[in-house]
């Protein structure tokens, strides 16, 4: 793949020669070998540089005689000026090549950085743009209040957490570069010179302000208080043992942010430059403490799923696309054991049997669904008297309405089904349960044991709201606080089995989804939170 320097050989060898040969005298054979060219080619370039009046060059006469070179005082400015005419065509890959050149001096690096920043301000790099569809509005950008998948996905790209998890679930540094922990406290040491998108530097006060707002949540209750030790050090004091605390800090709600005049600012690889009801534009943050995003701009357009849009760059010129497949969470029916219609296991088991008997085949026929229901062919007795059953169904699962209504009606139920918009669904998640049954989809692409347990014990989870006073549920929660990482899958399996056996949780299916993207797009990856990481996306110019 051709790059800026490979297409501009004169500049490449000028930069290489300047980085390699600072003394006035040199052995031509040795220098040619260092630059990986022949002595004849080196001599030709030296004469060319002299014609441009960049150097004064005198060849050594005879074997063993040294050649002499004198650099003009403004040579670095000459190199910078030689780059300027190419700014409009330079890509992020070209800039990365310049900044990682082994021949780059410190002063040239500073000059290149100024040129690069000027280039961004002039919006020349704006032509490298990812255009992506999102199918729902963004309702919330404040991490501690977020409870929908779409807002969480955006927040994951504009914020950071104190620590993150790698693909194997191991804790790795992020805003905190080191930590130490015992039974009494966790101490974290913050990186210095990390800047929010408004330019303010991150301090322990910002971290404490964000995370103290979470201490009322069930999973955070083992933490008694958060103490600011100094500007760059913070302590978490434990009320009781808490083995999962570092993993808790990787959660989206533990993202670090600040609010200035009602605007949310993060420290992430992208900053929001435009936010309207129909479009969100992100720009790569130049002062990001980690690896800079490869594309400068991400344009998120809110479009209906029926639009058949796909991820593409503004250079994509083909209507064909590839797909990345993933399991998009489990769809289940949750029966409210605190509601009169589902208050005992016999009632719930009958509803479960009806669902298995009548929904098994329709789900099995759908190739995009992985069926979790068991086949049930036994006879089911109808109710002795009519029973109203209030059911909440997200509009995205509206196809289930007909099956639920027709099957339940056969056995004496009077289903009252309410189709919920996303905003209604989010609003209801903050209130006590109001339905006898709820169709619930846990949209997630990362299926770690911690994530699954975390979602069970989240206060916005319908399972938590229904079971928070259940003895078995409480027992698993208490064990989770002191369990080792190896024990987490067993705890989840035990709790999941209990909920299914009690006919509180009826898993229906896993939705096998896909994300379409243009042929030229590379590195469409998920981050550890299960959302697309915009910072690693790149495009293949040869595919264009």
NUZAZA-643689 format. One record per residue: x, y, z of N, C-alpha, C, CB in turn; residue in one letter. Coordinates in steps of 0.2 Angstrom, whole numbers, plus 2048, in hexadecimal, padded with zeros to 3 digits. Last residue first. Glycine has a CB too. Layout:
! residues N
XYZXYZXYZXYZA/...
***
This chain:
! residues 544
7CA8047F37C68097F07C78097E87C88107F3X/7D37FB7F87CC7F87F77C87FD7F37C87F67FDX/7DD8037FB7DE7FF7F57D77FC7F37E37F97F6X/7DA8098077DA80D8017DA8097FA7E0812801X/7D18038137D680080F7D58048087D57F980DX/7CE80B8237CC80981C7D28078187C780E819X/7CB8088347CF80B82F7CC8088287D6809830X/7C78098457C580883F7C980C83A7BD80A83EX/7CA80C8527CF80784F7CD8068477CF800852X/7C18148587C88168577CC8128537CA81785EX/7B480E8597B58128537BD8148527B1819854X/7AF7FF85E7B58048607B680885A7BB800863X/79F7FA8627A47FC85D7A980185F7A17FD856X/79E7F287279C7F786D7A17F886879A7FE871X/7A27EB87D79D7E887879B7EC8737977E587CX/7AB7EF8857A57F088879F7ED8837A37F7889X/7B77ED87E7B67E88847AF7E98877BB7E9889X/7B27F086D7B67F18737B47EC8797B67F9875X/7B27E885D7AF7EA8637B37EB8697AA7E4865X/7B87EE84D7B87EA8537B47EC8597BF7EA856X/7BC7EF83E7B67F08417B67EC8477B07EF83CX/7C87EF8357C87EF83D7C27F28407CE7F483FX/7C47F88267C87F382A7C77F48317CF7F4828X/7BA7FB8187BB7FC81F7BF7F68227B47FD822X/7B77F880A7BE7FB80C7BF7FC8137BE802808X/7AA7F380A7B07EE8087B77F180A7B07ED801X/7A07F88187A27F98117A97F48107A480080FX/7957EE82279A7F382179E7F381A7A07F3827X/7887E882D78B7E98267907EF8267857EA821X/7887DE83A7897E583978C7E583278E7E883EX/77B7D38407817D483D7827DC83C7817D1836X/7757C684C7757CD84977B7CE8457737D384DX/76B7BC8537717BB8507717C184B7727B484CX/7647BC8637647BF85C76A7BF8597617C685CX/75F7AF86C7647B486B7647B686476C7B086CX/74F7AC8747547AB86F75A7B086F7507AC868X/7497AB8817457A987B74B7A88757417AF878X/7497A789274D7A988C7497A68867547A688DX/7407AC89F73F7A78997437A98937377A7897X/7407AD8B07447AF8AA7427A98A474B7AF8ABX/7387A78B87387AE8B973B7B18B273C7B18BFX/7377998BB73379C8B57327A48B672C7998B5X/7407948C373B7978C673679A8C173D79C8CBX/7497908B974678B8BD74078D8C074A7878C2X/74F79C8B674B7988B17477938B47507958ACX/7557A08C27507A48BF74B7A18BA7537AB8BCX/75E7968C47597978C875379B8C575C79B8CFX/7667988B87637918B975D7928BE76778C8BCX/76C7A48BC7687A38B676479D8B676D7A38B0X/7737A18C876D7A68C87697A58C27707AD8C8X/77C7988C27787968C877279A8C877B7968CFX/78379F8B977F7998B777A7978BC7847938B5X/7897A98C17847AB8BC7807A58BA7877AE8B6X/7917A18C878C7A48CC7877A78C778F7AB8CFX/79A79C8BE7967978C279079B8C679A7938C7X/7A07A78BA79C7A48B579779F8B97A07A08B0X/7A77AB8C67A27AF8C479E7AB8BF7A57B58C0X/7B27A48CA7AC7A28CD7A67A58CA7AC7A28D4X/7BD7AA8C57BC7A38C27B57A18C57C179E8C5X/7BE7B68CD7BC7B68C67BA7AF8C37C27B98C1X/7B77B28DD7BD7B38D87BA7B38D17C27AD8D9X/7AB7BA8E77AD7B58E37B37B78DF7A77B38DEX/7A67C48EF7AC7C18F27AF7BC8ED7AB7BE8F9X/79B7C88E979F7CD8EB7A67CB8ED79C7D08F2X/7937BD8E67977C18E079C7C58E37927C48DCX/78D7BA8F17927B68EF7977B98EA7907AF8ECX/7837C38F17887C48F678E7BF8F47857C18FDX/77C7BF8E677F7C68E67847C68EB7797CB8E7X/7777B38EA77C7B38E477F7BA8E47787B28DEX/76E7B78F47747B38F67797B38F07717AC8F7X/7657BE8ED7697C28F276F7BE8F37657C48F8X/75F7B48E67627B98E27677BD8E775C7BE8E0X/7597AD8F175E7A98EC7627AF8E975B7A48E7X/7507B68F67557B38FA75B7B08F67537AE8FFX/74B7C58EE74B7BE8EE7517BB8F274A7BB8E7X/74B7D28ED7497D08F47497C88F47437D38F6X/74D7D48DF7527D78E47517D58EB7527DE8E3X/7467D08D47497CA8D974D7CD8DE74D7C68D5X/7417DA8CD73C7D58CF73F7D18D473B7D18C9X/74C7E28CB7477E58CE7427E08D07437EA8C9X/7557D98C47577DB8CB7517DE8CE75C7E18CAX/74E7D78B874F7D18BD7517D48C47557CD8BAX/74E7E38B27487E18B57497DB8BA7437DF8AFX/75B7EE8B67597E88B47527E68B775F7E38B5X/75F7FA8BD75A7FB8B77587F48B475D7FF8B2X/7687F58C67617F78C975C7F98C37627FD8CDX/7717E68C27707ED8C17697EF8C37717EF8B9X/7727D98C47727DD8CA7727E48C97787DB8CEX/7737D48B676E7D18BB76D7D68C17707CA8BDX/77E7DB8B27787DD8AF7727DA8B37777DA8A8X/7887D48B97877DC8BA7807DE8B778D7E08B6X/7877C88B37867C98BA7847D08BC78B7C68BFX/78C7CB8A67857C88A77837C98AE7867C08A5X/7997D08A97947D48A578D7D18A77957D589EX/79F7C58AF79E7CB8B27997CF8AF7A57CF8B3X/79F7BC8A479B7BA8AA79A7C18AE79F7B58AEX/79D7C38947A17C189979D7C08A07A67C789BX/7997C68867957C188B7997BF8907937BC887X/7967D387D79B7D18817987CC8867A07D6884X/78B7D987778F7D58727957D28767927D986CX/77A7DB87B7817DB87D7857D78787827D9884X/76B7DF88076F7E087A7767E187C76C7E6876X/75F7D68877667D988976A7D98847687D488FX/74F7D98867547D788275B7DA8857547DA87AX/73F7D388B7457D788D74B7D48897477D6895X/72F7D588E7337D288973A7D688A7307D2882X/7277D289D72A7D789972F7D389472E7DB89EX/7187D08A671D7CD8A27207D289E71A7C789EX/7117D98AE7117D28B07177CE8AD70A7CF8AFX/7187E98B07157E48AC7157DD8B07197E48A5X/71F7F28B87187F38B77147EE8B37167FA8B5X/72C7F48C37297F08BE7217F18BE72A7E88BFX/7318058C772F7FE8C972C7FA8C472B7FE8D0X/73C80D8BB73680D8BF7358068C273080F8BBX/74580D8B17478118B77418118BD7488188B6X/7408078A77458048AA7478078B174B8038A6X/7378108A173480B8A673A8078AA7318058A1X/74081789973D81B89F73A8158A473781F89CX/74480E89074981189474681489B74D816891X/73780C88A73B80688D74080989273E802888X/73581888573081688A73481088E72A813887X/73F81987B73F81E88173B81C88673D82587EX/73C80E87374280E87774281387D74880F872X/72B80A87573080D87273680D87672E814870X/7217FB87872580087B72A8038767297FE881X/7117F58777177F687371B7FC8767157F786CX/7087EB88270A7F28817117F287D70B7F7888X/6FB7E18837027E18817037E987F7037DD87BX/6F27D788D6F27DE88C6FA7E088A6F07E3892X/6EA7C888B6F17CB88B6EF7D38896F57C8886X/6E27BE8956E07C48916E67C98916DA7C8895X/6E27AC8946E57B38966E27B88926ED7B2895X/6DD7A08906D97A48946DC7AB8976D77A089AX/6E479A8866E479788D6E079B8926EB79588FX/6E47A287B6E279B87A6E07988816E6797876X/6EC7AD87E6E57AE87E6E17A787E6E27B2878X/6F97A987C6F67AA8836EF7AA8836F97B1886X/6FA7A986E6FB7A38726F87A38797027A1873X/6F77B686A6F37B08686F47AA86C6F47AE860X/7007BE8716F97BF8716F57B98706F77C586DX/70D7B886C70B7B98737037B987470F7BE877X/70C7BA85E70D7B486170B7B38697147B1860X/70B7C885D7057C485B7067BD85E7067C3853X/7177CD8647107CF86670B7CA86470E7D6864X/7227CB85D7207C68637197C78657257C6868X/7257D58557227CF8527207CA8577287CC84EX/72A7DF85D7237E085C7207D98597217E5857X/7367E28627347DB86272D7DB8617367D8869X/7387F086173C7EC85D73A7E585D7437ED85FX/72F7F486B72D7F48647317F185F72C7FC861X/72F7E98797327EE87572F7EE86E7397EE875X/7207E68827257E387D7287E98797207DF878X/7197E189171C7E688E7217E38897207EB893X/7097DB89670F7D98937127E089070E7D488EX/6FD7D58A27007DC89F7087DA89D7007E18A4X/6F07CB8A16F87CB8A26FA7D189E6FA7C489FX/6E27C68AA6E57CB8A66ED7CB8A76E37D28A8X/6D97B78A86DE7BB8AC6E27C08A76E47B68AFX/6CA7AE8AA6CE7B28A66D37B68AB6CA7B78A2X/6CB79E8B36C87A58B16CD7A98AE6C67A88B8X/6D37938B16CC7928B36C87988B26CB7908BBX/6DD7918A36DB7948A96D47938AB6DD79C8A9X/6E078189A6DE78889B6DD78B8A26D878A896X/6EE77689B6E777889D6E677F89D6E67758A4X/6F777088E6F77758936F07778946FB77B891X/7007618896FA7658896FA76A88F6F476088AX/71176288270C76088770576488770E76088EX/71B76687B71676487771076187C71875E873X/72877187972376F87E71D76D87B722775884X/73977487773377287472F76F87A73576C86FX/74178287F74077B87E73A77987B741777885X/74979187974378D87B74478687A73D790878X/75379787275579587974F79187C75779B87DX/75979886175479786675679486D74F791862X/7607A585A76279F85D75D79D8627697A0860X/75B7AD84A75A7AC85275C7A58547527AC853X/75B7AD83D75F7B284075E7B284875D7B983EX/7527A383875A7A283875E7A783C75C7A1831X/74479E83F7477A483E74F7A383E7457AA842X/73F79284473F79383D74379983B73779483AX/73F79485274378F84F744790847741788850X/73579D85473C79F85574179A85273D79F85DX/72979585172B79B84D73279E84E7267A184FX/72B78A85A72C78985372D78F84F725786851X/72A79086773078C86673078C85E72F785869X/71E79686B72379B8687297978657257A086DX/71578D87071379186A71879586770D79586CX/71C78687B71878287671678687071178187AX/72279188272678C87F722788879729787884X/71779888671C79B88272079687E7207A0886X/71178E88E70D79188971279488470879688BX/71A78D89871978789471578988E714782898X/71A79989E72079789B71F7918967257958A0X/70D7998A470F79E89E71579C89B7107A58A2X/70F78F8AD70A78E8A870C7938A270378F8ABX/7197948B571B78F8B171678D8AC71B7888B6X/71279F8BC7187A08B771979A8B271E7A38BBX/7097978C370779C8BE70C79D8B97057A38C2X/7127908CB70E78D8C770B7918C170878A8CBX/71979A8D371D7968CD7187938C97227918D0X/7107A98D57127A38D771579F8D170D79F8DAX/70D7B58CF7107B58D57127AF8D870A7B88DAX/7087BB8C370E7B68C37117B58C97137B98BEX/6FD7C38C66FC7BE8C07027B98C06FB7C18BAX/7037CC8CF6FE7C78D16FD7C18CC6F77CA8D2X/7147CE8D070E7D08CD7097CA8CE70E7D18C5X/7207C98D371D7CD8D87167D08D67217D38DAX/7267C38C97237BE8CE7207C28D37287BA8D1X/7247C68B97257CA8BF7217C68C57217D18BEX/72E7BE8AD7287BE8B07287C18B77257B78B1X/7367C389E7377C38A57307C38A873B7C98A8X/73C7BB8907367BE8937377BD89A72F7BA891X/74A7C18867467BC88B7407C088D74B7BB891X/7577C187B7517C387C74D7BE88074D7C4875X/7687C487D7637BF87E75C7C387F7657BA884X/7747CB8717717CB87776B7C687776E7D1879X/7797C98637767D08667727CF86C7737D3860X/7877C285D7817C086177F7C78657827BA866X/78D7C784D78D7C78547877C58577907CD857X/7967C983E7907C68417927C684978F7BF83FX/7997D683279C7D28387967D083C7A07D883CX/7997D68207957D682679A7D382C78F7D2826X/79C7E181279D7DB8167997DB81C7A57DA818X/7937E78037967E880A7987E180D7927EC80EX/7907F17F47917EB7F87947EC7FF7957E57F4X/7917FD7EE78B7FC7F278B7F57F67857FC7EDX/7A08077EF79D8007ED7977FF7F17A27FB7EEX/7A88117F47A58127EE7A180B7EB7AA8147E8X/7AE81A8027AB8137FF7A78157F97A7810805X/7B28268067B58238007B281D7FE7BD822802X/7AC8288127A982C80D7AD82A8067AA83380EX/7A98178187AD81D8187AA8218127B481C817X/79C80E8217A080F81B7A481681C79B810814X/78F80382679580782879A80882279980382EX/77F80581E78580182178B8068227877FB81CX/76D80581C77480881D77980482077380F820X/76080181B7657FC81976C8008187637FA812X/75580782175980A81B75E80681875B81181FX/74F80082B74D7FE82475180281F7467FF824X/7548068367578008347557FE82D7567FA839X/75581883475181283575580C83374A812832X/76282183A75E81F83575A81983776381D82FX/76D82D83F76882A84276382883C76482E847X/77E82C83C77882F83977282A83C77882F831X/78E83184178882D84278283084078882B84AX/79D83383B79783683A79183183B796839833X/7AD8368417A88308407A18348407A882B846X/7BD83A83B7B683C83D7B283683C7B4841838X/7CA83583A7C983C83D7C283D83F7CB841839X/7D082583E7CC82983A7CA83083E7C5826838X/7D78208497DA8208427D682583D7DB81983FX/7DA8298587D68258547D882684D7CE828854X/7EA8278617E582B85E7E08278597E883185AX/7EC81E8707ED81E8697E88228657ED817866X/7EA82987E7EB82387B7ED8238747E681E87CX/7E68368817EC8338857EE82C8827EB83288CX/7E28428757E083C8797E683987B7DC837874X/7E284E86E7E684E8757E48478797E4854879X/7DA84C8637E184D8627E584C8697E385385FX/7CD8428617CF8478667D78478657CD84586DX/7C38418527C883E8567CB84485A7CE83B851X/7B28458537B88478517BE8448557B984E850X/7A184184F7A78408547AD8428507A7839857X/79184684D79784684A79D84685079884C845X/78084084B78684285078C84184D78583D856X/77084484677784384577B84584B77984783FX/76384884A76484384576B84184376184683EX/76385185575F84B85576084685075884D855X/77585485676E85685476A85085576E85984DX/78585885A78085485C77985785B781853864X/79685985678F85B85478A85685778F85C84DX/7A185585D7A285B85A79B85E8577A685B854X/7A784B86A7A184D8667A285486379A84C86AX/7B68428687B284786B7AC8498677B784E86DX/7BF83386A7BB8378667B783C86B7B6833862X/7C682D8747CA82E86E7C68328697CB82786BX/7C18358847C283087F7C58328797BC82D87EX/7BD83C88E7C483D88D7C68388877C883B893X/7AE84788D7B284188F7B984288E7AF83B88CX/7A18528927A885188F7AB84B8927AC857890X/79185789079585289379C85188F79184B892X/78A86789478D86388F79285E89279186788AX/78586F89E78186A89C78486589677A86D899X/7918778A178B87A89E78787589A78D87F899X/7998688A279A86F8A279587289E7A187189FX/79D8598AA79885D8A77998658A779185B8AAX/7A884C8A67A68528AA7A18558A67AD8568ABX/7AD83A8A97AA8408A57AA8468A97A383E8A2X/7B08298A87B282F8AC7B08358A77B98308AEX/7A581B8AB7A981F8A67AA8268AA7A58208A0X/79E8128B27A38158B57A88198B17A780F8B8X/79480E8A97928138AE7988168B278D80F8B2X/79C8048A279A80A89E7988108A3795809899X/7A87FC8AC7A17FC8A97A08038A679C7FB8AFX/7B47FB8B27B47FA8AB7AD7FC8A87B77F48A9X/7B27FA8C07B48018BD7B58018B57BB8028C0X/7AF7ED8C27A97F28C27AB7F98BF7A77F38C9X/7BB7E78C27B77E68BC7B17EB8BC7B47DF8BCX/7BF7EC8CE7C37EE8C87BF7ED8C27CA7EB8C8X/7B67E58D77B67EC8D67BA7EF8D07B97F08DCX/7B47D88DA7B27DA8D37B37E18D27AB7D88D2X/7B67D68E87BB7D38E37BA7D68DC7BB7CC8E3X/7B47DC8F67B17DE8EF7B67DC8EA7AE7E58EEX/7AF7DD9077B37DA9027B07DB8FB7B57D3903X/7A97ED90D7A97E590D7AD7E39077A27E290DX/7AC7FA90B7A87F89107A87F19127A07FA90FX/7BB8009057B67FB9047B27FB90B7B97F4903X/7BF80F8FC7BF80C9037B98079037BF811908X/7C98138EF7C38108F07C380C8F77C080C8EAX/7D38228EC7D281C8F07CB81A8F07D481D8F7X/7DE8298E07D78298E37D68228E67D282A8DEX/7E98368DA7E88308DD7E182F8E17EE82F8E3X/7EB8428D57EC83D8D07EB8368D47F383D8CDX/7EA84C8DF7E784D8D87E78478D47EB8538D5X/7E78408ED7EA8468EA7E78478E37F28468EAX/7DC8398F27E28398F57E683F8F37E68338F4X/7CB8398F47D083C8EF7D783C8F47CE8438EDX/7C182A8F67C58308F97CA8328F47C982D8FFX/7B28248F77B78258F27BB82B8F57B48268EBX/7AA8179027AC81E9007B181E8FB7AD822906X/7A68099017A480E9067A58159047A780D90DX/7A17FD8F77A68038F77A38088FC7A78068F0X/7977F48F679D7F28FA7A27F88FB7A07EC8F7X/78E7FB8ED78D7FC8F47937F98F87877F88F6X/78E7F98DF7937FE8E27937FE8EA7928048DFX/7847F18DC78A7EE8DB7907F38DE78C7ED8D4X/7797FA8DE77A7F48E27817F18E27757EE8E0X/77D80C8E077B8068DC77C7FF8DF77E8068D5X/7828168E777B8148E977980D8E57768198E8X/78D81A8E078E8168E67878138E979181A8ECX/78E8228D578C81B8D478B8178DB7918188D0X/79382E8D878C82E8D67898278D578B8328D0X/7A082C8DA79C82D8E079582C8DE79E8338E4X/7A582D8CD7A48278D07A08278D67AA8238D1X/7A683B8CA7A28368C57A08308C97A78348C0X/7AE8408D47A78438D37A383E8CF7A884A8CFX/7B98398D37B58388D97AE83B8D87B883C8DFX/7BE83E8C77BD8378C87B88368CD7C38338C9X/7C084B8CA7BB8498C47B98428C57BF84A8BDX/7CA84A8D47C484D8D57BE84B8D07C48558D6X/7D58458CD7D18418D17CB8448D37D683F8D8X/7D484D8BC7D784C8C37D38478C77D78538C7X/7D78528AC7D484D8B07D884D8B77D48468ADX/7D78628A67DB85C8A87D78588AD7E185E8AAX/7CD8698997CE8688A07D28628A17C88698A4X/7C986888B7D086A88D7D186A8947D087188BX/7BD8628887BD8698887C486C88A7B886B88DX/7C08558897C08588827BF85F8827BA85487EX/7CD8538957C68528937C685688C7C1855898X/7DD84C8957D98528957D28508927DC85788FX/7EA8478A07E584589C7E084A89B7E183E89FX/7F584A8A87F484E8A17EF84B89D7FB84E89EX/7F883A8AF7F88428AF7F88448A87FF8448B3X/7EE82D8B57F38308B07F28378B07F182D8A8X/7EC8288C67E982B8C07EF82D8BB7E58318C1X/7EB81A8CF7F08208CE7EE8228C77F781E8CEX/7E18138DC7E28148D57E681B8D47DC8148D1X/7DE8078E97E180E8E77E380E8E07E780F8EBX/7D28008F27D58008EC7D88078EA7D07FE8E6X/7D17F89037D07FE8FE7D47FC8F77D4804901X/7D17ED90A7CE7F390D7CD7F89087D37F5912X/7D77E29047D07E19077CD7E79097D07DC90CX/7E07EB8F77E07E68FC7D87E58FF7E47E8902X/7E87F18E87E27EF8EC7E37EA8F17DD7EC8E7X/7EE7FD8DD7F07F88E27E97F78E67F67F98E6X/7F28038CC7EE8028D27F07FD8D77E68008D0X/7F680D8BE7F88088C37F28088C97FF8098C6X/7EF8168B67F58128B37F780D8B87FB8178B2X/7DF81A8B27E38198B77E98148B47E08158BDX/7DA81B8A57DB8218A87DF8208AF7D48258AAX/7E080C8A47DD81089F7DF8178A27D580F89FX/7E77FB8A57E78028A77E38068A17EE8058A7X/7DD7EC8A67E37F08A37E27F78A57E37EE89CX/7D77DC8AB7D77E38AC7DE7E78AA7D67E58B4X/7D27D08A07D77D28A47D67DA8A57DE7D08A2X/7C97CB8967C67CD89D7CB7CF8A27C27C789FX/7CF7C988A7CE7C388E7CB7C58957D57C088FX/7CF7D58847CA7D08817CA7CA8867CD7CE87AX/7D07E08937D27DE88D7CD7D888A7D97DB88DX/7C87ED89B7C97E689B7CB7E48947C37E289DX/7CE7FC8A47CA7F989E7CB7F189F7CB7FB897X/7CC8098B07CF8038AD7CB8008A87D17FE8B3X/7C58158B07CB8158B37CF80F8B17CA8158BBX/7BF81889F7BE8168A67C58168A97BA80F8A6X/7BB8258937BF8208957BD81E89C7C6822895X/7B082B8857B382B88C7B782588D7AD82A891X/7AC8298797AE83087A7B08308817A8834879X/7A881C8777AD81E8727AF8258747AA81E86BX/79F8198807A58158807AA81887C7A380E87EX/79482187C79882388279F81F882794822888X/78F81987279282087079682287678D82586FX/78A80E87978F80D87379281487278B80B86DX/78181488178781188478C81087F78580A887X/77681887977A81D87C78181A87F776820882X/77380B87577580F87077981587376F81286CX/76E80488077480187D7778078787727FB879X/76A80D88F76880A88976F80988576380F885X/76D81489B76A80D89B76780A89576480D8A1X/7768208A377581C89D77281589F77B81C899X/77B8278AE7738268AD7718228A777082D8ADX/7888278AE7858258B477D8248B37878298BAX/78B82E8A178C8278A27888248A87938258A3X/78183889778483889E7858308A178083C8A3X/77B83888C78283788B78583889278583D887X/76C83188576F83388B77783388A76D82F891X/76682E87976283187E76683488475D82C881X/76782D86976B82D86F76883187477283086DX/75B82485E75E82A861763829867759830863X/76081685475C81985A75F81F85C75B814860X/76881184B76181084A75D81384F760808849X/77681884277381584876C81584877681984EX/78281583577B81683777A81483E776812832X/79181F83178E81983478781A83679281783BX/79F82382979882482979481E82C795827822X/7AF82982D7AB82382D7A382682D7AC81F833X/7BA8328237B48338277B082C8277AF838825X/7C583D81D7C58368207C08358257CC834822X/7C384A81B7C08468167C183F8187C4847810X/7C88518267C18508277BF84B8217BD856827X/7D58568247D484F8257CD84D8267D884D82BX/7D28638227D586081C7D485881E7DC86181BX/7CF86D82C7CA86882A7CC8648247C386B829X/7D78758327D587782B7D08728287DB878826X/7DA86E83D7D687483E7D48768377DB879841X/7E28648377DC86283A7D786883A7DD85E840X/7ED86B8337EA86882E7E38668317EE86282CX/7F286F8407F087483B7EB8718367F5878838X/7F68638447F18668487EE86C8437F386984EX/80186183B7FB85C83B7F585F83E7FD85683FX/80A86B83E80786B83780186683780C868832X/80D86884B80986E84A80686E84380F87484AX/81385B84880D85B84D80986284B80F85B854X/81E85F84181985B83E81385B84281C85483DX/82586684B82386A84581D86684282986B840X/82885C85482486185682186585082886685BX/83085484C82A85184E82585785182B84C854X/83B85C84A83785B84483085884783A85683FX/84085C85783E86285483986184E844867853X/84484E85883F85185C83C85785A842852863X/84484684784784A84D84284C85284C84F84BX/84283784083F83D84284284084883783C844X/84582B83B84A83083A84783783C84B831832X/83B82283D84182184184682784084581A840X/82B82783D83182783983782683E83282D834X/81F82A84282282484582982384181E81E844X/81A83583C81B83584381F82F846814836847X/81883082F81D83683081F83683881A83C82EX/80E82683081582482D81A82A82F814824826X/80482E83580682983980D82783780282383AX/80183582980383882F8078348347FE83C833X/7FC82A82180282E81F80583282580183381AX/7F18278287F68228277FD8258257F581C822X/7E98328267EB83082D7F182B82D7E682D831X/7EF8398177EA83681B7ED8358227E882F818X/7F084780C7F38438117EE8408157F8847815X/7EB8508037EB8498017EE8448067EE8487FBX/7EE85D8087E785B8067E68548047E585F800X/7FC85D80A7F785D8107F085A80E7F7863813X/80685F8018028598007FD858806808853801X/80C86C80380886B7FD8048647FD80C86B7F7X/81386980F80D86D80F80986C80980F874810X/81F86280E81985E81081386280E81A85C817X/82986C80C82886780782286380882E863806X/82887381882587681282487180C82A87C810X/82F86982082886B82182586E81B828870827X/83C86A81A83886481A83186581B83B85F81FX/83F87881C83E87681583A86F815845875812X/84087882A83A87B82783987982083B883828X/84B87082B84586D82E83F87182B84586E835X/85587982585387282284D86F82485986D822X/85B88582785388582785187E82485088A824X/86988482686688582C85E88482D86788C82FX/86E87681B86C87D81C86887E82386887F816X/87B86B81F87486C81F87387481F870869825X/88886581688786A81B87F86C81A88B87181AX/89385781588D85A81388C860819887854814X/8A084E80D89E8538118978568108A3859811X/8A883D80D8A484380A8A284880F89E840806X/8B88378108B18398138AE83E80E8B283B81AX/8C182A8088C08318098B983380B8C2835803X/8C181D8048C381E80B8C282680D8CA81C80CX/8C68207F38C481B7F88C681D7FF8C78147F7X/8C28307EC8C682A7EE8C48267F38CD82D7EFX/8BB83E7F38BE83C7ED8C38367EF8C28417EAX/8AB8417FA8B283F7FB8B583C7F58B283A801X/8A184F7F48A28487F48AA8467F68A18447EDX/89885B7FC89E85A7F98A08527FA8A485E7FCX/88A8657FD88D85E7FD89385E7F988785A7FAX/87E86E80688586F802888868803889875805X/86C86D80487386B80787886E803873864808X/8628737FD86187180486786F80885C86B804X/8628777F086587C7F586387A7FC8638837F3X/85E86E7E78598727EA85B8777EF85486D7EDX/86B86A7E486886E7DF8628727E28658697D9X/86D8627EF8718687EF86E86C7E98788667ECX/8638587ED86285C7F38678627F28648587F9X/86A8527E28638557E186285A7E785E84F7E1X/87684D7E88768527E286F8567E187984F7DCX/8708437F08748497F387484F7EE87B8467F5X/86A83B7E786583F7EB8698457EE86383A7F1X/8758357E18718397DD86C83D7E186C8347D8X/87B82F7EB87F8357E887A8397E48858327E4X/8728257EE87382A7F38778307F08788277F8X/87381E7E286D8217E386E8277E986881C7E6X/8808197E487F81D7DE8788217DF87E8197D8X/8808127EF8848187EF88281C7EA88B8167F0X/86E80C7F187580B7EF8798127EF8758097E7X/86680B80186680D7FA86D80C7F88638147F8X/86480B80F86180680B86180880485B80380EX/86A81481786381681486081181086581D810X/87580D81B87080E82086981081D873814824X/87B80C80E87980681187480781787F802814X/87F81A80D87A81680887781080B87E815802X/88881B81888181E81887C81C813882826816X/89281381388F81181988881581A89381381FX/89681980789481280789081080D89A80E806X/89A82680C89482580889281E807896828801X/89D82B81C89F82781789A8258138A382081AX/89D83D82089A83682089D83281B89283681FX/89C84D82989F84882589C8418268A7848827X/89485483289585782B89985282689A85D82CX/88684B83A88D84E83988E85083289284883CX/87984683787A84D83A88184F83A87784C842X/87183B82F87783E82E87884583187983E827X/86483783286983283387083683386982D82DX/85B84182F85A83D836860839837854839836X/85E84482285F84982885F84682F85984E827X/85B83981B86283B81C86384082186483F815X/84D83881D85283381F85983582085182D81BX/84984481784884381E84C83E82184184181FX/84E84180A85084780D84F84681584C84D80BX/84783680784E83580885183B80B851834801X/83A83B80783B83580B84383580C83982F808X/83A8457FD83984780483B841809832849805X/83C83C7F28418417F38418447FB8408477EFX/8318347F28388317F483D8367F583A82D7EEX/8228337F58268397F482E8377F782383E7F9X/81C8277F781B82A7F081F8317EF81382C7F0X/82082480382281F7FE8218227F781F8187FEX/81A82E80A82282E80A82482980482582C810X/80C82A80980F83080781683080680D83680DX/80B81980280A81E80780D82580580D81C80EX/80480B7FB8088117FB8068168008078147F4X/8047FA8008008008008048068007FB800806X/
***
